[in-house]
Amino acid sequence: MTKTRRMSITIQTERLLVINRSRSLYSLCAACGDEVRMVTIDQAAVLARVTAREIYREVEVGMLHFIETTEGSLLICFNSLNDSNLQTERTKRL
């Protein structure tokens, strides 16, 4: 009779995203009524751990605050991106 051994391996990972302060933009968010850090669509997607398309979808339905640059790019309000209610909604969709 041969004994079988089981081994359990746990892998833990961490992510670090550095947003360079010298390149950050602070602007007045009309929805928040405060001067806040604004991030690009790609930065917002990385921070929220969703796709850029999902960020656009959240902007379209009014879940995220944003401003539009003169070039036509969108910048997302960091405060609205980190809203706990929105994070809960994202978790439910996953």
C-alpha distances in whole Angstrom, upper triangle without the diagonal:
4,7,10,13,16,20,23,26,30,33,36,39,43,46,49,52,56,59,62,64,67,66,66,68,69,72,73,71,73,70,69,73,72,71,68,65,65,62,62,60,57,57,57,54,52,53,52,49,50,52,56,56,55,58,60,59,59,63,64,63,65,62,62,66,67,70,71,72,76,73,72,68,67,66,63,64,61,62,61,58,57,58,55,56,56,52,51,52,51,47,48,48,45
4,6,10,13,16,20,23,26,29,33,36,39,42,46,49,52,55,58,61,64,63,62,65,66,68,70,68,70,67,66,70,68,68,64,62,62,59,59,57,54,54,54,51,49,50,49,46,47,49,53,53,52,55,57,56,57,60,61,61,62,59,59,63,64,67,68,69,72,70,68,65,63,62,60,61,58,59,59,55,54,55,52,53,53,50,48,50,48,45,45,46,43
4,7,10,13,17,20,23,26,30,33,36,40,43,46,49,53,55,58,61,60,59,62,63,65,67,65,67,65,63,67,65,65,61,59,59,56,56,54,52,51,51,48,46,47,46,43,45,47,50,51,50,52,55,54,54,57,59,58,59,56,57,60,61,64,65,67,70,68,66,63,61,60,58,58,55,56,56,52,51,52,49,50,50,47,46,47,45,42,43,43,40
4,7,10,13,16,20,23,26,29,33,36,40,43,46,49,52,55,57,57,56,59,60,62,63,61,64,61,60,63,62,62,58,56,56,53,53,51,48,48,47,45,43,43,43,40,41,43,47,48,46,48,51,50,50,54,55,55,56,53,53,56,58,61,62,63,66,64,62,59,57,56,54,55,52,52,52,49,47,49,46,47,47,43,42,44,42,38,39,40,37
4,7,10,13,17,20,23,26,30,33,36,40,43,46,49,51,54,54,53,56,57,59,60,58,61,58,57,60,59,59,55,53,53,50,50,48,46,45,45,42,40,41,40,37,39,41,45,46,44,46,49,49,48,52,53,53,54,50,51,54,55,58,59,60,64,62,60,57,55,54,51,52,49,50,49,46,44,46,43,45,44,41,40,41,39,36,37,38,35
4,7,10,13,16,20,23,27,30,33,36,40,43,46,48,51,50,50,52,53,55,57,55,57,55,53,57,55,55,51,49,49,46,46,45,42,41,41,39,36,37,36,33,35,37,41,42,40,42,46,45,45,48,50,49,50,47,47,50,51,54,56,57,60,58,57,53,51,50,48,48,45,46,46,43,41,42,40,41,40,37,36,38,36,32,34,34,31
4,7,10,13,16,20,23,27,30,33,36,40,42,45,48,47,46,49,50,52,54,52,55,52,51,54,53,52,48,46,46,43,44,42,39,38,38,36,34,34,34,31,33,35,39,40,38,40,43,43,43,46,48,47,48,44,45,48,49,52,53,54,57,56,54,50,49,47,45,46,43,43,43,40,38,40,37,39,38,35,34,36,34,31,32,33,29
4,7,10,13,17,20,23,27,30,33,36,39,42,45,44,43,46,47,49,50,48,51,48,47,50,49,48,45,43,43,40,40,39,36,35,35,33,30,31,30,27,30,32,35,37,35,37,40,40,39,42,44,43,44,41,41,44,45,48,50,51,54,52,51,47,45,44,42,42,39,40,39,36,34,36,34,35,35,31,30,32,30,27,29,30,26
4,7,10,13,17,20,23,27,30,33,36,38,41,41,40,43,44,46,48,46,49,46,45,48,46,46,42,40,40,37,37,36,33,32,32,30,27,28,28,25,27,29,33,34,33,34,38,38,37,40,42,42,42,39,39,42,43,45,47,48,51,49,48,44,43,41,39,39,36,37,37,34,32,34,32,34,33,29,29,31,29,26,28,28,25
4,6,10,13,17,20,23,27,30,33,35,38,37,37,39,40,43,44,42,45,43,41,44,43,42,38,36,36,34,34,33,30,29,29,27,24,24,24,22,24,27,30,32,30,31,35,35,34,37,39,39,39,36,35,38,39,42,44,45,48,46,45,41,39,38,35,36,33,33,34,30,29,30,28,30,30,26,26,28,25,23,25,26,22
4,7,10,13,17,20,23,26,29,32,35,34,33,36,37,40,41,40,43,41,39,42,40,40,36,33,33,31,31,30,27,26,26,24,21,21,22,19,22,24,27,29,28,29,32,32,32,35,37,37,37,34,33,36,37,39,41,42,45,43,42,38,36,35,33,33,30,31,31,28,26,29,27,29,28,24,25,27,24,22,24,25,21
4,7,10,14,17,20,23,26,29,32,31,30,33,34,36,38,37,39,37,36,39,37,36,32,30,30,28,28,27,25,23,23,22,19,19,19,17,20,23,26,28,26,27,30,31,30,32,35,35,35,31,30,33,34,37,38,39,42,41,40,36,34,32,30,30,27,28,28,25,23,26,24,26,25,22,23,25,22,20,23,23,20
4,7,10,13,17,20,23,25,28,28,27,30,31,33,35,34,37,35,33,36,34,33,30,27,27,24,25,24,21,20,20,19,15,16,17,14,17,20,23,25,24,24,28,28,27,30,32,33,32,29,28,30,31,34,35,36,39,37,36,33,31,29,27,27,24,25,26,23,21,24,23,25,24,20,22,24,21,19,22,23,19
4,7,10,13,16,19,22,25,24,23,26,27,30,32,31,34,32,30,33,31,30,26,24,24,21,22,22,19,17,18,17,13,13,14,13,16,19,21,24,23,22,26,27,26,28,31,31,30,27,26,28,28,31,32,33,36,35,34,30,28,26,24,24,21,22,23,20,18,21,20,23,22,19,20,23,20,18,22,22,20
4,7,10,13,16,19,21,21,20,23,24,27,29,28,31,30,28,31,29,27,23,21,21,18,19,18,16,13,14,14,10,10,12,11,14,16,18,21,20,20,23,24,23,25,28,29,28,25,23,25,25,27,29,29,32,31,30,26,25,23,21,21,18,20,21,18,16,20,19,22,21,17,20,22,19,18,22,22,19
4,6,10,13,15,18,17,17,20,21,24,27,26,29,28,27,29,27,25,21,18,18,16,17,18,15,12,14,14,10,10,13,12,16,17,18,22,21,20,23,25,24,25,28,29,28,25,23,24,24,26,27,27,31,29,29,25,23,21,20,20,16,19,20,17,16,20,20,23,21,18,21,23,20,20,24,24,22
4,6,10,12,15,14,13,16,18,21,24,23,26,26,24,26,24,22,18,15,15,12,13,14,12,9,11,11,8,8,11,11,14,16,16,20,19,17,21,23,21,22,25,27,26,23,20,21,21,22,24,24,27,26,25,21,20,17,16,17,14,16,18,15,14,18,19,22,20,18,21,22,20,20,24,24,22
4,6,9,12,11,11,14,16,19,22,22,26,26,24,26,23,20,17,14,14,12,13,15,13,10,12,14,11,10,14,15,17,18,18,22,21,19,22,25,23,23,27,28,27,24,21,22,21,22,23,23,26,25,25,21,20,17,16,17,14,17,19,16,16,20,21,24,22,20,24,25,22,23,27,27,25
4,6,9,8,7,10,13,16,19,19,23,23,21,23,20,17,14,10,11,9,11,13,12,8,11,13,11,10,14,15,17,18,17,21,21,18,20,23,22,21,25,26,25,23,19,19,18,19,20,19,22,21,22,18,17,14,14,14,12,15,17,15,15,19,21,23,21,20,24,25,22,24,27,27,26
4,5,5,6,10,12,16,19,20,24,25,23,24,21,18,15,11,12,11,12,15,14,11,14,16,15,14,18,19,21,21,20,24,24,21,23,26,25,24,27,29,27,25,22,21,20,20,21,19,22,21,22,19,18,15,16,16,14,17,20,18,18,22,24,27,25,24,27,28,26,28,31,31,30
4,5,5,8,10,14,17,18,22,23,21,22,18,15,13,10,11,11,13,17,16,13,15,18,17,16,19,21,23,23,22,25,25,22,24,27,25,24,28,29,27,25,22,20,19,19,20,19,21,22,23,20,19,15,16,15,13,16,19,18,18,21,24,27,25,24,28,29,27,29,32,32,31
4,6,8,11,14,18,19,23,25,23,23,20,16,15,12,13,13,15,18,18,15,18,20,19,18,22,24,25,25,23,27,27,24,26,29,27,26,29,31,29,28,24,22,20,19,20,18,20,20,22,19,19,16,17,17,16,19,22,21,21,24,27,30,28,27,31,32,30,32,35,35,34
4,7,10,13,17,18,21,23,22,22,19,16,14,11,11,10,11,15,14,12,15,18,17,17,20,21,23,22,20,24,24,21,22,26,24,23,26,28,26,25,21,20,18,17,17,15,17,17,18,16,16,13,15,15,15,18,20,19,20,23,26,28,26,26,30,30,28,30,33,32,32
4,7,10,13,15,18,19,18,19,16,12,10,7,7,7,10,13,14,11,13,16,15,14,17,20,21,21,19,22,22,19,20,23,22,20,24,25,23,22,18,17,15,14,15,14,17,17,18,15,14,11,12,12,11,14,16,15,17,20,23,25,23,23,26,27,25,27,30,30,30
4,6,10,12,15,17,16,16,13,10,8,6,6,7,10,13,15,12,13,17,17,16,18,21,22,22,19,22,22,18,19,22,21,19,22,24,21,21,17,15,12,11,13,11,14,15,16,13,12,9,10,10,11,13,15,15,17,19,23,25,22,23,27,27,25,28,31,30,30
4,7,9,13,14,13,13,10,6,5,4,6,9,12,15,17,15,15,18,19,17,19,22,23,23,21,23,23,19,20,23,21,19,22,23,20,20,16,13,12,11,13,13,15,17,17,15,14,10,11,9,10,12,14,15,16,18,21,23,22,22,26,26,25,28,31,30,31
4,6,9,12,11,10,8,5,6,7,7,10,13,16,18,16,16,19,21,19,20,24,24,24,21,23,23,19,20,22,20,17,20,22,19,18,15,12,10,9,11,11,14,16,16,14,12,10,10,9,11,12,13,15,17,18,22,23,21,23,26,26,26,28,31,30,31
4,6,9,8,7,6,4,6,9,9,13,15,17,20,19,17,21,23,21,21,25,25,25,23,24,24,20,20,22,20,17,20,21,17,17,14,11,10,9,12,13,15,18,17,16,14,11,11,9,11,12,13,15,17,17,21,22,21,23,26,26,26,29,30,30,32
4,5,5,6,6,6,7,9,9,12,14,16,19,17,16,19,21,19,19,23,22,23,21,22,21,17,17,19,16,14,16,17,14,14,11,7,7,7,11,13,16,18,17,15,13,10,9,7,10,9,10,12,14,14,18,19,17,20,22,22,22,25,27,27,28
4,6,5,7,9,10,13,12,15,17,18,22,21,18,22,24,22,22,25,25,25,23,23,22,19,18,20,17,14,16,17,13,14,12,8,9,9,12,14,17,19,18,17,14,13,12,10,13,12,12,15,17,16,20,19,18,21,24,23,24,27,28,28,30
4,6,8,10,11,13,13,16,17,18,21,20,17,20,23,20,20,23,23,23,21,22,20,17,17,18,15,13,15,14,10,11,9,6,9,10,14,16,19,21,19,18,15,13,11,9,12,10,9,13,14,13,16,16,15,18,20,20,21,24,25,25,27
4,5,8,8,11,12,15,18,18,21,20,17,20,22,19,19,23,23,24,22,23,21,18,19,20,16,15,17,17,13,12,11,8,10,12,16,18,21,23,21,20,16,14,12,9,10,8,8,12,13,11,15,15,15,17,20,20,21,23,25,25,27
4,7,9,13,13,17,20,21,24,22,20,23,25,22,22,26,26,27,25,26,25,21,22,23,20,18,20,20,16,16,14,11,12,13,16,18,21,23,22,21,18,16,14,11,13,11,12,15,16,15,18,19,19,21,23,23,24,27,29,29,31
4,6,10,12,15,18,20,23,20,19,22,24,21,21,25,26,27,25,26,25,21,22,24,21,19,21,21,18,17,15,12,13,13,17,18,21,23,22,21,18,15,14,10,11,10,12,15,15,15,18,19,19,21,24,24,25,27,29,29,31
4,7,9,13,16,19,21,19,17,21,22,20,21,24,25,26,24,26,25,21,22,24,21,19,22,23,19,18,15,12,12,12,15,16,19,21,21,19,16,13,12,9,10,10,12,15,15,16,20,21,20,22,25,25,25,28,30,30,31
4,6,10,13,16,18,15,14,18,18,16,17,21,21,23,21,23,22,18,19,21,19,17,20,21,18,17,13,11,11,11,15,15,19,20,20,17,15,11,10,7,7,7,10,11,12,13,17,19,18,19,22,23,22,25,27,27,28
4,7,10,13,15,12,11,15,15,13,15,18,19,20,18,21,20,16,18,21,18,16,20,21,18,17,13,11,11,11,14,14,18,19,18,15,13,9,8,6,6,8,10,11,12,14,17,19,18,18,22,22,21,24,27,26,27
4,7,10,12,10,9,13,14,12,14,17,17,18,15,18,17,14,15,18,16,14,17,19,16,15,11,10,8,8,11,11,15,15,15,12,9,6,5,5,6,9,10,10,12,14,18,19,17,18,21,21,20,23,26,25,25
4,7,8,6,6,10,11,10,12,14,15,15,12,15,15,11,13,16,15,13,17,19,17,15,12,11,9,10,11,12,15,15,14,11,9,5,5,7,6,10,11,9,12,15,18,19,17,17,21,21,19,21,24,23,23
4,5,5,6,9,10,10,12,14,14,13,10,13,13,10,11,15,14,12,16,18,17,16,12,12,10,10,11,11,14,13,12,8,7,5,6,9,10,13,13,11,14,17,20,21,18,18,22,21,19,22,24,23,23
4,6,5,6,9,10,10,12,11,9,6,9,10,7,8,11,11,10,13,15,15,14,11,12,10,11,11,12,16,14,12,9,7,6,7,10,11,14,13,11,14,16,19,20,16,16,20,19,16,19,22,20,20
4,5,5,6,9,10,10,10,8,6,10,11,9,10,13,14,13,16,18,18,17,14,15,14,15,15,15,18,16,15,11,10,10,10,13,13,16,15,12,15,18,20,21,18,17,21,20,17,19,22,20,19
4,5,5,6,9,10,10,10,9,12,13,10,12,15,15,14,18,19,19,17,14,15,13,15,15,16,19,18,17,13,11,10,9,11,10,13,14,11,13,16,18,20,17,16,20,19,17,19,22,20,20
4,5,5,6,8,8,9,8,11,10,7,10,12,11,11,15,16,15,13,10,12,11,13,15,16,19,19,17,13,11,9,7,9,8,11,10,7,10,13,15,16,13,13,16,16,13,16,19,17,17
4,5,5,6,5,5,5,8,8,6,9,11,11,12,15,16,16,14,12,14,14,16,17,18,22,20,18,15,13,12,10,12,11,14,13,9,12,14,16,17,13,12,16,15,12,14,17,15,15
4,6,5,7,8,8,12,11,10,13,15,14,16,19,20,20,17,15,17,16,19,20,20,24,22,21,17,15,14,12,14,12,15,15,11,12,15,17,18,15,13,17,17,14,15,18,17,16
4,6,8,10,11,14,12,11,14,16,14,15,19,19,18,16,13,15,15,18,20,21,24,23,22,18,16,14,11,12,9,12,12,8,9,12,13,16,13,11,15,15,12,14,17,17,16
4,5,8,10,12,10,9,12,13,11,13,16,17,16,13,12,14,15,18,20,22,25,24,22,19,16,14,12,12,10,12,11,7,8,10,11,13,10,8,11,12,9,10,14,13,12
4,7,9,12,10,10,14,14,13,16,18,19,19,16,15,18,18,21,22,24,27,26,24,20,18,17,15,16,14,16,15,11,12,14,14,15,13,10,13,13,9,10,14,12,11
4,7,8,6,7,11,11,11,13,15,16,17,14,14,17,17,20,21,23,26,24,22,19,17,16,14,16,15,17,15,11,13,15,15,16,12,11,13,12,9,10,13,11,10
4,5,5,7,9,10,11,13,14,16,17,15,14,17,17,19,19,21,24,22,20,17,15,15,14,17,16,18,17,13,16,17,18,19,15,14,16,15,11,14,16,13,12
4,5,5,6,9,10,11,12,15,15,14,13,15,14,16,16,17,20,18,16,13,11,12,11,15,15,17,16,13,16,18,19,19,16,15,18,17,14,16,18,16,15
4,5,5,6,9,10,10,13,14,14,13,16,15,17,17,19,21,19,17,14,13,14,13,16,17,19,17,14,17,19,20,20,16,16,18,16,13,16,17,14,15
4,5,5,6,9,10,11,12,11,11,14,14,17,18,20,23,22,19,16,14,14,13,15,16,17,14,12,15,15,17,16,12,13,15,12,10,13,14,11,12
4,5,5,6,9,10,11,9,8,11,11,13,14,17,20,19,16,13,10,11,9,11,12,14,11,9,12,14,16,15,11,12,15,13,11,14,16,13,14
4,5,5,6,9,10,10,9,11,10,13,13,15,18,17,14,11,9,11,10,13,14,16,14,12,16,16,19,18,14,15,18,15,14,17,18,16,17
4,5,5,6,9,9,9,12,12,15,15,18,21,20,17,15,13,14,12,15,16,17,14,13,16,16,18,16,13,14,16,13,12,15,16,13,15
4,5,5,6,5,6,9,10,14,15,18,21,21,18,16,12,13,10,12,13,14,11,10,13,12,14,13,9,12,13,11,10,14,14,12,15
4,6,5,6,5,7,7,10,11,15,18,18,14,13,9,10,8,10,13,14,10,10,14,14,16,15,12,14,17,14,14,17,18,16,18
4,6,8,8,10,10,12,13,17,19,19,15,14,12,13,12,14,17,17,14,14,17,17,19,17,14,17,18,15,15,19,19,17,19
4,6,8,10,12,15,16,20,22,22,19,18,15,16,14,15,17,17,13,14,17,15,17,15,12,15,16,13,14,17,17,15,18
4,6,7,9,12,14,18,21,21,18,17,13,14,12,12,14,14,10,12,14,13,15,13,11,14,16,13,14,18,18,17,20
4,7,10,13,16,19,22,23,20,18,14,14,11,11,12,12,8,9,11,10,12,10,7,11,12,10,11,15,15,14,17
4,6,10,13,16,19,20,17,15,11,10,7,7,9,9,5,6,10,9,12,11,9,11,14,12,12,16,17,16,18
4,7,10,14,17,18,15,14,10,9,6,5,8,8,6,8,11,11,14,14,12,14,17,16,16,19,21,20,22
4,7,10,13,14,12,10,6,5,4,6,9,10,9,10,13,14,17,17,15,17,20,19,18,22,23,22,24
4,7,10,11,9,8,6,5,7,8,11,13,12,13,16,17,21,21,19,21,24,22,22,25,27,26,27
4,7,8,6,6,5,6,9,11,14,16,15,16,19,20,24,24,21,23,26,25,24,27,29,27,28
4,5,5,5,6,7,11,13,16,18,18,18,21,23,27,27,24,26,29,28,26,30,32,30,31
4,5,7,10,11,15,17,20,22,22,22,25,27,30,30,28,29,33,31,30,33,35,33,34
4,6,9,11,15,18,20,23,22,22,26,27,31,31,28,29,33,31,29,33,34,32,33
4,7,10,13,16,19,21,20,20,24,25,28,28,25,27,30,28,26,30,31,29,30
4,7,10,13,16,19,18,17,20,22,25,26,22,24,27,25,24,27,29,27,27
4,6,10,12,15,14,13,17,18,22,22,19,20,23,22,20,24,26,24,25
4,7,9,12,12,11,14,16,20,20,17,19,22,21,20,23,25,24,24
4,6,9,8,7,11,12,16,17,14,15,18,18,16,20,22,21,22
4,5,6,6,9,10,14,15,13,14,18,18,17,20,22,22,23
4,6,5,6,9,12,14,12,13,16,17,16,18,21,21,21
4,5,5,6,10,12,11,12,15,16,16,18,20,21,22
4,5,5,9,10,8,10,13,13,13,16,18,18,19
4,6,9,10,7,8,12,12,11,14,16,16,17
4,6,9,7,7,10,12,11,13,16,16,17
4,6,5,6,9,10,11,13,15,16,17
4,5,5,6,9,10,11,12,15,16
4,5,5,6,9,10,11,13,15
4,5,5,6,9,10,11,13
4,5,5,6,9,10,11
4,5,5,6,9,10
4,5,5,6,9
4,5,5,7
4,5,5
4,6
4
